[in-house]
Amino acid sequence: MDKISSNLLYYRGRVGLREILIGLELQPGDIVATQAFTCSAVPEAILAAECRPLYIDLEDGGVNLCPDNLEARLSSDVKCIVVQHTFGIPAQIDRIVSIAAHRDIPIVEDCCHTLDSKLNSQVVGSFGKAAFYSHEWGKPIVCGVGGSLRINDENLKVKLLSRYQKFNEPGMKRSIRLRAQFAAFSLLYRPEFYWPIKRAFHALSRKGVAEGNYNDLGSEPSPEFGLRMPKTCRARLKSKLKNLVNTTQHSRQIAEIYAESLNSHSMHSVIQPQGAETTFSRFPLWTNDKQGIIGKAQRENIEVADWYATPIHPFTGNDLASIGYTFGSCPNAEAACERIVSLPVHAKTSIKQAKKIASLLH
Ligand SMILES: *Cc1c(COP(=O)(O)O)cnc(C)c1O
C-alpha cells in the first residue's frame, strides 16, 4: 500500500481520525455520521474533535452502513460521514459517495479492518477524502499500536503535516511497556490460546500494567491524541506493508475454508455488496446461538470473537447514552450484536486450525 502516508503516523487509528476531522475544518458541535456496530474509538475521535456522533443503522443482513438509513437521517448539521468496512467487507461506498456528493459532505473511510478489499475493482480507502488504519492487535497489520492514513486531498495533507510537527514521541515508560507487550504477545499468541490471553490482557490493562484498547471518555481527550506512533512500531509497519500480499493471500485461503464448510451447516455468512472483493480481517457469521457458540469456543479453546457485543463496543447502559447512542435507534445493529461471531484468518491461523474451527462449529 504505497498510498499510506509514511510521514503521518499516529499513536492510534483514532488519533488519525481526529486529525482528519480537524483538517477538514469541522467546527465544534458539527455532526459526524457513522455506523452503529463499531467500537468506542470512533466516537472517541469524533468527541475529541469537539463534534457529535450520529449513529446510522446497518444494511439488512450486513455489517456495514445502510445507505437508505443514512439518506433518511442526514441533515444540514451533518458535516462528515465516516464509512467503516467492517471485518474487511466493503461498504456500499459507491452509493454512499453519491448520496454525500449531492450534499457536498466529505467522506472518511474507516479501513481499520482492511487495507486492500475492493469494490468494483477500486480499493477501499480511495473513495473518500481520506482513510485511516489501525495497527493494534487484531488488525490486518499488527505493529503493537499505531494509526496510519491515506489522504486523497492535497490541501488536507498539507494541513495535517503542519499539525504533525507538534506531535510528540511516546515517553520512555510507555515505549518500554509496549515493547514488552509486543514481545509477549508474539511469543505466546496462538489461536488455541485466545481465551486465556484475552483474559490476562484485560486483567492487566484494568490494572494499568498493559496498554489497553479502550479509554474512559472523560471531558478531556486522552493525551494519546498528541502522540506519534512509537519508533519500533513504525519500523514494523514499514516491513509488514511490504509483505501485505502474503497476508492477504493467507486471509483469503482461510476464509475459503470457512465459506466451504458453511454450506453444510446452520450458520450463514454476512451479505456483501455486488462487485466486492473482500480481504477479511475476521470471517463473520450469523448464528442463532451466539452464547452457545462462545461457550463452546471457550471450552474447546478455539478462537471465536464476540465483538461487537454492543452497538458501540464495549459501552453499555448509561455509557451508551453518554456518547449519544439511543437504545432502539439502530435495530439492525442491535440484532447484529446479538448474533454475529467471527473466526480468525490472521497469519497465526494454520489451515489445520481453520479446519478444526470449522468442524467444531458444526
Ligand atoms: C480498531 C478500530 C478502530 C480504532 O483503532 P485504534 O488504533 O484503536 O484507535 C477504529 N475503527 C475500527 C472499525 C476498528 O476496528
Boltz pocket constraint, residues with backbone or C-beta under 6 A from the ligand:
constraints:
  - pocket:
      binder: B
      contacts: [[A, 11], [A, 12], [A, 13], [A, 14], [A, 15], [A, 38], [A, 39], [A, 41], [A, 42], [A, 84], [A, 110], [A, 112], [A, 113], [A, 133], [A, 134], [A, 135], [A, 136], [A, 146], [A, 147], [A, 213]]
      max_distance: 6.0
